[in-house]
C-alpha cells in the first residue's frame, strides 16, 4: 500500500471522527481533572475490544467507529504498550489539553495518532 493511500485513509478517519472530538475532549478533561491519568488515550475501533470505557458505539446507521476512553496506564497494564516503551511514549505524547491521542485499530493495523482538539 502506498504512503499516499495511508495518508488519505488517516485524513478520512480524522474527518469521520470530527463530530466526536468535543466528546473526547470532555472525557480527556475528566480524566485529567480527576487525576485518573495525565495520559488519556482514546481507542478507536470497529470491532469488539476490552479496553477502556465506551463513549461511542458503532451502529449500522452510524457512527462508523466505536470510541473507548482509556489511559496509558491501562494500555501498559494490558500489555498493549510494553512496559519498556512507556517512558518513550511519555516523551512523544502531546499536551492532552491541545491534542487527543487516538489508538486506532483499523485495516492499517494498530496506530497511535494525535489530532488537534477542536
C-alpha distance (Angstrom), angle and dihedral (degrees) to the residues before:
residue distance angle dihedral
X1 . . .
X2 3.78 . .
X3 3.77 125.3 .
X4 3.82 88.6 -122.1
X5 3.79 91.0 57.0
X6 3.82 91.1 50.3
X7 3.82 91.4 50.6
X8 3.80 89.6 50.5
X9 3.81 91.4 51.7
X10 3.82 91.6 49.7
X11 3.80 90.6 49.0
X12 3.82 89.5 49.2
X13 3.81 89.8 49.4
X14 3.82 91.7 50.6
X15 3.81 89.5 51.4
X16 3.82 91.9 49.6
X17 3.80 91.2 49.7
X18 3.82 96.9 45.1
X19 3.84 93.8 94.3
X20 3.81 89.0 57.1
X21 3.81 101.3 46.7
X22 3.81 90.3 94.3
X23 3.80 90.9 53.0
X24 3.81 91.0 48.2
X25 3.80 90.8 45.6
X26 3.81 91.8 54.8
X27 3.81 90.4 48.0
X28 3.83 90.6 48.8
X29 3.82 90.2 50.7
X30 3.82 90.4 50.6
X31 3.81 91.4 50.1
X32 3.82 90.3 49.2
X33 3.82 97.8 40.3
X34 3.80 94.0 47.9
X35 3.83 90.8 49.9
X36 3.81 91.0 -121.0
X37 3.81 90.7 133.9
X38 3.80 142.2 -26.6
X39 3.81 87.8 -138.2
X40 3.81 113.4 61.8
X41 3.80 112.9 -178.1
X42 3.80 127.4 -172.8
X43 3.79 117.4 -145.6
X44 3.81 107.4 -147.0
X45 3.78 114.4 -167.6
X46 3.80 147.7 142.3
X47 3.79 97.2 -144.1
X48 3.79 136.7 58.9
X49 3.81 115.1 -71.2
X50 3.77 131.5 172.9
X51 3.79 97.7 -145.6
X52 3.78 129.1 107.2
X53 3.76 132.6 -19.8
X54 3.83 117.9 -52.0
X55 3.81 113.5 -112.8
X56 3.80 98.4 166.2
X57 3.79 129.9 14.9
X58 3.82 124.2 -149.6
X59 3.81 113.2 -118.5
X60 3.81 132.6 -177.8
X61 3.83 90.8 -114.0
X62 3.83 91.3 46.4
X63 2.99 164.7 -35.5
X64 3.81 98.9 80.3
X65 3.82 93.6 -152.3
X66 3.78 138.8 50.2
X67 3.79 116.7 -139.6
X68 3.80 125.2 -158.4
X69 3.81 124.6 -173.0
X70 3.78 112.6 -131.1
X71 3.80 140.9 150.9
X72 3.77 139.2 -126.0
X73 3.80 88.0 -109.6
X74 3.82 92.9 56.3
X75 3.81 92.8 46.6
X76 3.81 90.1 50.3
X77 3.83 92.2 47.0
X78 3.81 90.4 51.2
X79 3.83 90.7 46.6
X80 3.79 93.7 -117.6
X81 3.81 85.3 124.8
X82 3.79 114.1 33.9
X83 3.81 113.4 -120.2
X84 3.82 88.8 -125.2
X85 3.81 89.3 60.6
X86 3.81 99.2 47.1
X87 3.84 94.6 93.0
X88 3.81 91.6 49.2
X89 3.80 89.8 48.2
X90 3.83 90.4 52.9
X91 3.83 89.3 53.7
X92 3.82 93.8 55.8
X93 3.81 96.0 37.4
X94 3.81 109.8 113.1
X95 3.81 125.4 -135.1
X96 3.84 104.7 -73.8
X97 3.82 90.9 -147.5
X98 3.82 88.1 63.2
X99 3.83 104.5 27.9
X100 3.78 138.2 35.7
X101 3.79 117.0 -135.5
X102 3.79 110.4 -140.9
X103 3.79 125.1 -168.2
X104 3.79 100.2 -158.6
X105 3.79 121.3 -161.7
X106 3.81 107.0 -167.1
X107 3.79 143.6 128.6
X108 3.82 85.7 -71.3
X109 3.80 90.1 62.9
X110 3.79 128.0 -113.5
X111 3.80 113.6 -32.7
X112 3.79 138.3 166.0
X113 3.78 114.3 -136.8
X114 3.79 131.5 173.5
X115 3.78 120.1 -142.8
X116 3.80 126.3 -173.2
X117 3.79 115.2 -105.7
X118 3.78 114.8 -112.8
